[in-house]
Amino acid sequence: MKIDYKKLIPAEISDEFAYQLGDFLYNLAIAFDDMHIVHVMRYKKTIIDCKAKSNTNATKSKLGDQ
């Protein structure tokens, strides 16, 4: 997903707003991780397994060509 983050938040913000927003985003990320870590880990495992399978298939096809 491509998001232009610079368009979401104005360039000129107060120090207090920068602090409050940073704190909010940090806490939001922690809460999201706490609620959905199982989903994230399962998805990462799927990606790793798919890469491993494609590497194994590539190796098998190279061995078969010899």
PyMOL Python script that loads the backbone (N, CA, C, O; Angstrom):
from pymol import cmd

cmd.read_pdbstr("""\
ATOM      1  N   MET A   1       0.852  -1.165   0.000  1.00  0.00           N
ATOM      2  CA  MET A   1       0.000   0.000   0.000  1.00  0.00           C
ATOM      3  C   MET A   1       0.902   1.235   0.000  1.00  0.00           C
ATOM      4  O   MET A   1       1.784   1.384   0.846  1.00  0.00           O
ATOM      5  N   LYS A   2       0.660   2.099  -0.957  1.00  0.00           N
ATOM      6  CA  LYS A   2       1.438   3.336  -1.059  1.00  0.00           C
ATOM      7  C   LYS A   2       0.581   4.506  -0.595  1.00  0.00           C
ATOM      8  O   LYS A   2      -0.474   4.787  -1.164  1.00  0.00           O
ATOM      9  N   ILE A   3       1.049   5.177   0.442  1.00  0.00           N
ATOM     10  CA  ILE A   3       0.356   6.345   0.978  1.00  0.00           C
ATOM     11  C   ILE A   3       1.350   7.485   1.039  1.00  0.00           C
ATOM     12  O   ILE A   3       2.465   7.316   1.532  1.00  0.00           O
ATOM     13  N   ASP A   4       0.954   8.645   0.542  1.00  0.00           N
ATOM     14  CA  ASP A   4       1.802   9.827   0.638  1.00  0.00           C
ATOM     15  C   ASP A   4       1.544  10.466   2.004  1.00  0.00           C
ATOM     16  O   ASP A   4       0.624  11.269   2.163  1.00  0.00           O
ATOM     17  N   TYR A   5       2.362  10.102   2.975  1.00  0.00           N
ATOM     18  CA  TYR A   5       2.159  10.562   4.352  1.00  0.00           C
ATOM     19  C   TYR A   5       2.313  12.067   4.490  1.00  0.00           C
ATOM     20  O   TYR A   5       1.736  12.674   5.392  1.00  0.00           O
ATOM     21  N   LYS A   6       3.085  12.667   3.607  1.00  0.00           N
ATOM     22  CA  LYS A   6       3.277  14.116   3.688  1.00  0.00           C
ATOM     23  C   LYS A   6       1.982  14.876   3.420  1.00  0.00           C
ATOM     24  O   LYS A   6       1.818  16.009   3.873  1.00  0.00           O
ATOM     25  N   LYS A   7       1.056  14.247   2.679  1.00  0.00           N
ATOM     26  CA  LYS A   7      -0.230  14.892   2.409  1.00  0.00           C
ATOM     27  C   LYS A   7      -1.207  14.738   3.575  1.00  0.00           C
ATOM     28  O   LYS A   7      -2.181  15.485   3.668  1.00  0.00           O
ATOM     29  N   LEU A   8      -0.957  13.785   4.454  1.00  0.00           N
ATOM     30  CA  LEU A   8      -1.860  13.550   5.582  1.00  0.00           C
ATOM     31  C   LEU A   8      -1.673  14.550   6.711  1.00  0.00           C
ATOM     32  O   LEU A   8      -2.631  14.910   7.396  1.00  0.00           O
ATOM     33  N   ILE A   9      -0.442  14.993   6.902  1.00  0.00           N
ATOM     34  CA  ILE A   9      -0.125  15.870   8.032  1.00  0.00           C
ATOM     35  C   ILE A   9       0.545  17.128   7.494  1.00  0.00           C
ATOM     36  O   ILE A   9       1.509  17.035   6.734  1.00  0.00           O
ATOM     37  N   PRO A  10       0.056  18.290   7.871  1.00  0.00           N
ATOM     38  CA  PRO A  10       0.694  19.521   7.393  1.00  0.00           C
ATOM     39  C   PRO A  10       2.148  19.617   7.855  1.00  0.00           C
ATOM     40  O   PRO A  10       2.510  19.102   8.912  1.00  0.00           O
ATOM     41  N   ALA A  11       2.966  20.277   7.056  1.00  0.00           N
ATOM     42  CA  ALA A  11       4.389  20.418   7.383  1.00  0.00           C
ATOM     43  C   ALA A  11       4.601  21.288   8.623  1.00  0.00           C
ATOM     44  O   ALA A  11       5.491  21.026   9.433  1.00  0.00           O
ATOM     45  N   GLU A  12       3.788  22.308   8.757  1.00  0.00           N
ATOM     46  CA  GLU A  12       3.938  23.235   9.882  1.00  0.00           C
ATOM     47  C   GLU A  12       2.984  22.838  11.004  1.00  0.00           C
ATOM     48  O   GLU A  12       1.783  23.094  10.927  1.00  0.00           O
ATOM     49  N   ILE A  13       3.523  22.213  12.044  1.00  0.00           N
ATOM     50  CA  ILE A  13       2.722  21.841  13.214  1.00  0.00           C
ATOM     51  C   ILE A  13       3.460  22.300  14.466  1.00  0.00           C
ATOM     52  O   ILE A  13       4.671  22.517  14.448  1.00  0.00           O
ATOM     53  N   SER A  14       2.720  22.439  15.531  1.00  0.00           N
ATOM     54  CA  SER A  14       3.338  22.880  16.782  1.00  0.00           C
ATOM     55  C   SER A  14       4.110  21.730  17.419  1.00  0.00           C
ATOM     56  O   SER A  14       3.889  20.560  17.107  1.00  0.00           O
ATOM     57  N   ASP A  15       5.003  22.084  18.301  1.00  0.00           N
ATOM     58  CA  ASP A  15       5.768  21.074  19.034  1.00  0.00           C
ATOM     59  C   ASP A  15       4.830  20.169  19.834  1.00  0.00           C
ATOM     60  O   ASP A  15       5.019  18.954  19.897  1.00  0.00           O
ATOM     61  N   GLU A  16       3.808  20.791  20.447  1.00  0.00           N
ATOM     62  CA  GLU A  16       2.867  20.012  21.243  1.00  0.00           C
ATOM     63  C   GLU A  16       2.101  19.016  20.370  1.00  0.00           C
ATOM     64  O   GLU A  16       1.927  17.856  20.746  1.00  0.00           O
ATOM     65  N   PHE A  17       1.641  19.479  19.194  1.00  0.00           N
ATOM     66  CA  PHE A  17       0.912  18.578  18.296  1.00  0.00           C
ATOM     67  C   PHE A  17       1.815  17.446  17.827  1.00  0.00           C
ATOM     68  O   PHE A  17       1.383  16.295  17.764  1.00  0.00           O
ATOM     69  N   ALA A  18       3.055  17.758  17.500  1.00  0.00           N
ATOM     70  CA  ALA A  18       4.004  16.728  17.069  1.00  0.00           C
ATOM     71  C   ALA A  18       4.179  15.683  18.163  1.00  0.00           C
ATOM     72  O   ALA A  18       4.194  14.482  17.892  1.00  0.00           O
ATOM     73  N   TYR A  19       4.312  16.151  19.408  1.00  0.00           N
ATOM     74  CA  TYR A  19       4.451  15.227  20.537  1.00  0.00           C
ATOM     75  C   TYR A  19       3.196  14.383  20.717  1.00  0.00           C
ATOM     76  O   TYR A  19       3.276  13.161  20.840  1.00  0.00           O
ATOM     77  N   GLN A  20       2.035  15.040  20.732  1.00  0.00           N
ATOM     78  CA  GLN A  20       0.776  14.330  20.954  1.00  0.00           C
ATOM     79  C   GLN A  20       0.501  13.310  19.844  1.00  0.00           C
ATOM     80  O   GLN A  20       0.085  12.185  20.118  1.00  0.00           O
ATOM     81  N   LEU A  21       0.733  13.708  18.604  1.00  0.00           N
ATOM     82  CA  LEU A  21       0.498  12.802  17.488  1.00  0.00           C
ATOM     83  C   LEU A  21       1.472  11.625  17.522  1.00  0.00           C
ATOM     84  O   LEU A  21       1.077  10.479  17.305  1.00  0.00           O
ATOM     85  N   GLY A  22       2.731  11.910  17.793  1.00  0.00           N
ATOM     86  CA  GLY A  22       3.723  10.834  17.904  1.00  0.00           C
ATOM     87  C   GLY A  22       3.367   9.853  19.003  1.00  0.00           C
ATOM     88  O   GLY A  22       3.462   8.640  18.820  1.00  0.00           O
ATOM     89  N   ASP A  23       2.958  10.380  20.136  1.00  0.00           N
ATOM     90  CA  ASP A  23       2.565   9.533  21.265  1.00  0.00           C
ATOM     91  C   ASP A  23       1.338   8.689  20.907  1.00  0.00           C
ATOM     92  O   ASP A  23       1.286   7.498  21.215  1.00  0.00           O
ATOM     93  N   PHE A  24       0.357   9.311  20.257  1.00  0.00           N
ATOM     94  CA  PHE A  24      -0.850   8.594  19.848  1.00  0.00           C
ATOM     95  C   PHE A  24      -0.504   7.464  18.865  1.00  0.00           C
ATOM     96  O   PHE A  24      -0.962   6.333  19.031  1.00  0.00           O
ATOM     97  N   LEU A  25       0.300   7.774  17.849  1.00  0.00           N
ATOM     98  CA  LEU A  25       0.651   6.763  16.844  1.00  0.00           C
ATOM     99  C   LEU A  25       1.447   5.615  17.457  1.00  0.00           C
ATOM    100  O   LEU A  25       1.252   4.454  17.098  1.00  0.00           O
ATOM    101  N   TYR A  26       2.336   5.942  18.374  1.00  0.00           N
ATOM    102  CA  TYR A  26       3.103   4.912  19.068  1.00  0.00           C
ATOM    103  C   TYR A  26       2.169   3.985  19.845  1.00  0.00           C
ATOM    104  O   TYR A  26       2.279   2.762  19.750  1.00  0.00           O
ATOM    105  N   ASN A  27       1.249   4.573  20.613  1.00  0.00           N
ATOM    106  CA  ASN A  27       0.309   3.772  21.399  1.00  0.00           C
ATOM    107  C   ASN A  27      -0.654   2.993  20.517  1.00  0.00           C
ATOM    108  O   ASN A  27      -1.043   1.875  20.856  1.00  0.00           O
ATOM    109  N   LEU A  28      -1.040   3.576  19.390  1.00  0.00           N
ATOM    110  CA  LEU A  28      -1.900   2.875  18.439  1.00  0.00           C
ATOM    111  C   LEU A  28      -1.179   1.651  17.872  1.00  0.00           C
ATOM    112  O   LEU A  28      -1.775   0.581  17.751  1.00  0.00           O
ATOM    113  N   ALA A  29       0.091   1.806  17.527  1.00  0.00           N
ATOM    114  CA  ALA A  29       0.870   0.679  17.005  1.00  0.00           C
ATOM    115  C   ALA A  29       1.006  -0.424  18.050  1.00  0.00           C
ATOM    116  O   ALA A  29       0.900  -1.605  17.720  1.00  0.00           O
ATOM    117  N   ILE A  30       1.237  -0.054  19.294  1.00  0.00           N
ATOM    118  CA  ILE A  30       1.351  -1.045  20.373  1.00  0.00           C
ATOM    119  C   ILE A  30       0.016  -1.775  20.549  1.00  0.00           C
ATOM    120  O   ILE A  30      -0.007  -3.000  20.669  1.00  0.00           O
ATOM    121  N   ALA A  31      -1.087  -1.035  20.565  1.00  0.00           N
ATOM    122  CA  ALA A  31      -2.406  -1.647  20.740  1.00  0.00           C
ATOM    123  C   ALA A  31      -2.733  -2.562  19.557  1.00  0.00           C
ATOM    124  O   ALA A  31      -3.262  -3.658  19.746  1.00  0.00           O
ATOM    125  N   PHE A  32      -2.420  -2.113  18.341  1.00  0.00           N
ATOM    126  CA  PHE A  32      -2.677  -2.934  17.155  1.00  0.00           C
ATOM    127  C   PHE A  32      -1.878  -4.227  17.219  1.00  0.00           C
ATOM    128  O   PHE A  32      -2.409  -5.308  16.965  1.00  0.00           O
ATOM    129  N   ASP A  33      -0.605  -4.111  17.557  1.00  0.00           N
ATOM    130  CA  ASP A  33       0.250  -5.294  17.697  1.00  0.00           C
ATOM    131  C   ASP A  33      -0.320  -6.258  18.729  1.00  0.00           C
ATOM    132  O   ASP A  33      -0.367  -7.467  18.503  1.00  0.00           O
ATOM    133  N   ASP A  34      -0.748  -5.718  19.851  1.00  0.00           N
ATOM    134  CA  ASP A  34      -1.291  -6.539  20.923  1.00  0.00           C
ATOM    135  C   ASP A  34      -2.539  -7.291  20.464  1.00  0.00           C
ATOM    136  O   ASP A  34      -2.743  -8.450  20.826  1.00  0.00           O
ATOM    137  N   MET A  35      -3.368  -6.626  19.670  1.00  0.00           N
ATOM    138  CA  MET A  35      -4.627  -7.229  19.231  1.00  0.00           C
ATOM    139  C   MET A  35      -4.461  -8.168  18.040  1.00  0.00           C
ATOM    140  O   MET A  35      -5.223  -9.125  17.900  1.00  0.00           O
ATOM    141  N   HIS A  36      -3.474  -7.908  17.179  1.00  0.00           N
ATOM    142  CA  HIS A  36      -3.409  -8.618  15.905  1.00  0.00           C
ATOM    143  C   HIS A  36      -2.075  -9.309  15.627  1.00  0.00           C
ATOM    144  O   HIS A  36      -1.805  -9.680  14.485  1.00  0.00           O
ATOM    145  N   ILE A  37      -1.248  -9.486  16.638  1.00  0.00           N
ATOM    146  CA  ILE A  37       0.071 -10.081  16.418  1.00  0.00           C
ATOM    147  C   ILE A  37      -0.031 -11.482  15.821  1.00  0.00           C
ATOM    148  O   ILE A  37       0.816 -11.872  15.017  1.00  0.00           O
ATOM    149  N   VAL A  38      -1.049 -12.238  16.201  1.00  0.00           N
ATOM    150  CA  VAL A  38      -1.220 -13.595  15.662  1.00  0.00           C
ATOM    151  C   VAL A  38      -1.435 -13.533  14.148  1.00  0.00           C
ATOM    152  O   VAL A  38      -0.861 -14.330  13.406  1.00  0.00           O
ATOM    153  N   HIS A  39      -2.256 -12.595  13.694  1.00  0.00           N
ATOM    154  CA  HIS A  39      -2.513 -12.453  12.262  1.00  0.00           C
ATOM    155  C   HIS A  39      -1.239 -12.065  11.514  1.00  0.00           C
ATOM    156  O   HIS A  39      -0.937 -12.611  10.452  1.00  0.00           O
ATOM    157  N   VAL A  40      -0.504 -11.120  12.080  1.00  0.00           N
ATOM    158  CA  VAL A  40       0.727 -10.648  11.450  1.00  0.00           C
ATOM    159  C   VAL A  40       1.750 -11.778  11.361  1.00  0.00           C
ATOM    160  O   VAL A  40       2.374 -11.972  10.318  1.00  0.00           O
ATOM    161  N   MET A  41       1.919 -12.510  12.435  1.00  0.00           N
ATOM    162  CA  MET A  41       2.888 -13.606  12.444  1.00  0.00           C
ATOM    163  C   MET A  41       2.480 -14.705  11.458  1.00  0.00           C
ATOM    164  O   MET A  41       3.332 -15.266  10.768  1.00  0.00           O
ATOM    165  N   ARG A  42       1.192 -15.012  11.389  1.00  0.00           N
ATOM    166  CA  ARG A  42       0.713 -16.034  10.456  1.00  0.00           C
ATOM    167  C   ARG A  42       0.978 -15.599   9.014  1.00  0.00           C
ATOM    168  O   ARG A  42       1.384 -16.415   8.186  1.00  0.00           O
ATOM    169  N   TYR A  43       0.753 -14.333   8.713  1.00  0.00           N
ATOM    170  CA  TYR A  43       0.989 -13.820   7.367  1.00  0.00           C
ATOM    171  C   TYR A  43       2.478 -13.854   7.030  1.00  0.00           C
ATOM    172  O   TYR A  43       2.855 -14.248   5.926  1.00  0.00           O
ATOM    173  N   LYS A  44       3.324 -13.444   7.975  1.00  0.00           N
ATOM    174  CA  LYS A  44       4.771 -13.483   7.747  1.00  0.00           C
ATOM    175  C   LYS A  44       5.236 -14.911   7.492  1.00  0.00           C
ATOM    176  O   LYS A  44       6.086 -15.142   6.632  1.00  0.00           O
ATOM    177  N   LYS A  45       4.684 -15.870   8.234  1.00  0.00           N
ATOM    178  CA  LYS A  45       5.052 -17.271   8.049  1.00  0.00           C
ATOM    179  C   LYS A  45       4.649 -17.740   6.656  1.00  0.00           C
ATOM    180  O   LYS A  45       5.391 -18.478   6.007  1.00  0.00           O
ATOM    181  N   THR A  46       3.471 -17.311   6.195  1.00  0.00           N
ATOM    182  CA  THR A  46       3.015 -17.667   4.852  1.00  0.00           C
ATOM    183  C   THR A  46       3.986 -17.138   3.800  1.00  0.00           C
ATOM    184  O   THR A  46       4.327 -17.848   2.854  1.00  0.00           O
ATOM    185  N   ILE A  47       4.424 -15.916   3.960  1.00  0.00           N
ATOM    186  CA  ILE A  47       5.372 -15.325   3.011  1.00  0.00           C
ATOM    187  C   ILE A  47       6.676 -16.109   3.016  1.00  0.00           C
ATOM    188  O   ILE A  47       7.211 -16.428   1.955  1.00  0.00           O
ATOM    189  N   ILE A  48       7.193 -16.423   4.205  1.00  0.00           N
ATOM    190  CA  ILE A  48       8.447 -17.173   4.309  1.00  0.00           C
ATOM    191  C   ILE A  48       8.289 -18.553   3.702  1.00  0.00           C
ATOM    192  O   ILE A  48       9.165 -19.011   2.967  1.00  0.00           O
ATOM    193  N   ASP A  49       7.174 -19.230   4.000  1.00  0.00           N
ATOM    194  CA  ASP A  49       6.942 -20.569   3.445  1.00  0.00           C
ATOM    195  C   ASP A  49       6.849 -20.539   1.927  1.00  0.00           C
ATOM    196  O   ASP A  49       7.372 -21.431   1.259  1.00  0.00           O
ATOM    197  N   CYS A  50       6.193 -19.529   1.376  1.00  0.00           N
ATOM    198  CA  CYS A  50       6.062 -19.417  -0.087  1.00  0.00           C
ATOM    199  C   CYS A  50       7.427 -19.190  -0.729  1.00  0.00           C
ATOM    200  O   CYS A  50       7.721 -19.761  -1.779  1.00  0.00           O
ATOM    201  N   LYS A  51       8.258 -18.361  -0.107  1.00  0.00           N
ATOM    202  CA  LYS A  51       9.606 -18.128  -0.635  1.00  0.00           C
ATOM    203  C   LYS A  51      10.428 -19.404  -0.569  1.00  0.00           C
ATOM    204  O   LYS A  51      11.172 -19.720  -1.497  1.00  0.00           O
ATOM    205  N   ALA A  52      10.294 -20.133   0.523  1.00  0.00           N
ATOM    206  CA  ALA A  52      11.041 -21.380   0.671  1.00  0.00           C
ATOM    207  C   ALA A  52      10.609 -22.395  -0.383  1.00  0.00           C
ATOM    208  O   ALA A  52      11.448 -23.095  -0.949  1.00  0.00           O
ATOM    209  N   LYS A  53       9.309 -22.480  -0.648  1.00  0.00           N
ATOM    210  CA  LYS A  53       8.800 -23.407  -1.666  1.00  0.00           C
ATOM    211  C   LYS A  53       9.298 -23.026  -3.050  1.00  0.00           C
ATOM    212  O   LYS A  53       9.676 -23.896  -3.835  1.00  0.00           O
ATOM    213  N   SER A  54       9.303 -21.730  -3.358  1.00  0.00           N
ATOM    214  CA  SER A  54       9.747 -21.318  -4.690  1.00  0.00           C
ATOM    215  C   SER A  54      11.247 -21.562  -4.844  1.00  0.00           C
ATOM    216  O   SER A  54      11.702 -21.905  -5.935  1.00  0.00           O
ATOM    217  N   ASN A  55      12.015 -21.393  -3.783  1.00  0.00           N
ATOM    218  CA  ASN A  55      13.448 -21.692  -3.847  1.00  0.00           C
ATOM    219  C   ASN A  55      13.683 -23.187  -4.004  1.00  0.00           C
ATOM    220  O   ASN A  55      14.577 -23.595  -4.745  1.00  0.00           O
ATOM    221  N   THR A  56      12.900 -24.005  -3.321  1.00  0.00           N
ATOM    222  CA  THR A  56      13.031 -25.461  -3.420  1.00  0.00           C
ATOM    223  C   THR A  56      12.670 -25.911  -4.831  1.00  0.00           C
ATOM    224  O   THR A  56      13.351 -26.764  -5.401  1.00  0.00           O
ATOM    225  N   ASN A  57      11.616 -25.353  -5.394  1.00  0.00           N
ATOM    226  CA  ASN A  57      11.209 -25.709  -6.751  1.00  0.00           C
ATOM    227  C   ASN A  57      12.265 -25.292  -7.764  1.00  0.00           C
ATOM    228  O   ASN A  57      12.531 -26.021  -8.719  1.00  0.00           O
ATOM    229  N   ALA A  58      12.865 -24.134  -7.565  1.00  0.00           N
ATOM    230  CA  ALA A  58      13.915 -23.675  -8.477  1.00  0.00           C
ATOM    231  C   ALA A  58      15.118 -24.590  -8.393  1.00  0.00           C
ATOM    232  O   ALA A  58      15.728 -24.904  -9.415  1.00  0.00           O
ATOM    233  N   THR A  59      15.470 -25.023  -7.192  1.00  0.00           N
ATOM    234  CA  THR A  59      16.601 -25.937  -7.009  1.00  0.00           C
ATOM    235  C   THR A  59      16.309 -27.274  -7.649  1.00  0.00           C
ATOM    236  O   THR A  59      17.179 -27.848  -8.304  1.00  0.00           O
ATOM    237  N   LYS A  60      15.085 -27.787  -7.471  1.00  0.00           N
ATOM    238  CA  LYS A  60      14.716 -29.066  -8.052  1.00  0.00           C
ATOM    239  C   LYS A  60      14.779 -28.994  -9.580  1.00  0.00           C
ATOM    240  O   LYS A  60      15.242 -29.933 -10.228  1.00  0.00           O
ATOM    241  N   SER A  61      14.315 -27.878 -10.154  1.00  0.00           N
ATOM    242  CA  SER A  61      14.319 -27.784 -11.606  1.00  0.00           C
ATOM    243  C   SER A  61      15.752 -27.679 -12.128  1.00  0.00           C
ATOM    244  O   SER A  61      16.050 -28.207 -13.200  1.00  0.00           O
ATOM    245  N   LYS A  62      16.640 -27.012 -11.399  1.00  0.00           N
ATOM    246  CA  LYS A  62      18.044 -26.948 -11.811  1.00  0.00           C
ATOM    247  C   LYS A  62      18.680 -28.320 -11.749  1.00  0.00           C
ATOM    248  O   LYS A  62      19.449 -28.693 -12.634  1.00  0.00           O
ATOM    249  N   LEU A  63      18.360 -29.081 -10.698  1.00  0.00           N
ATOM    250  CA  LEU A  63      18.909 -30.437 -10.574  1.00  0.00           C
ATOM    251  C   LEU A  63      18.372 -31.333 -11.677  1.00  0.00           C
ATOM    252  O   LEU A  63      19.102 -32.186 -12.182  1.00  0.00           O
ATOM    253  N   GLY A  64      17.119 -31.160 -12.061  1.00  0.00           N
ATOM    254  CA  GLY A  64      16.525 -31.967 -13.097  1.00  0.00           C
ATOM    255  C   GLY A  64      17.107 -31.666 -14.460  1.00  0.00           C
ATOM    256  O   GLY A  64      17.093 -32.535 -15.332  1.00  0.00           O
ATOM    257  N   ASP A  65      17.624 -30.450 -14.677  1.00  0.00           N
ATOM    258  CA  ASP A  65      18.189 -30.072 -15.967  1.00  0.00           C
ATOM    259  C   ASP A  65      19.556 -30.700 -16.186  1.00  0.00           C
ATOM    260  O   ASP A  65      20.003 -30.815 -17.327  1.00  0.00           O
ATOM    261  N   GLN A  66      20.226 -31.106 -15.120  1.00  0.00           N
ATOM    262  CA  GLN A  66      21.585 -31.636 -15.258  1.00  0.00           C
ATOM    263  C   GLN A  66      21.611 -33.026 -15.774  1.00  0.00           C
ATOM    264  O   GLN A  66      22.686 -33.603 -15.941  1.00  0.00           O
TER     265      GLN A  66
END
""", "prot")
cmd.dss("prot")
cmd.show_as("cartoon", "prot")
cmd.util.cbc("prot")
cmd.orient("prot")
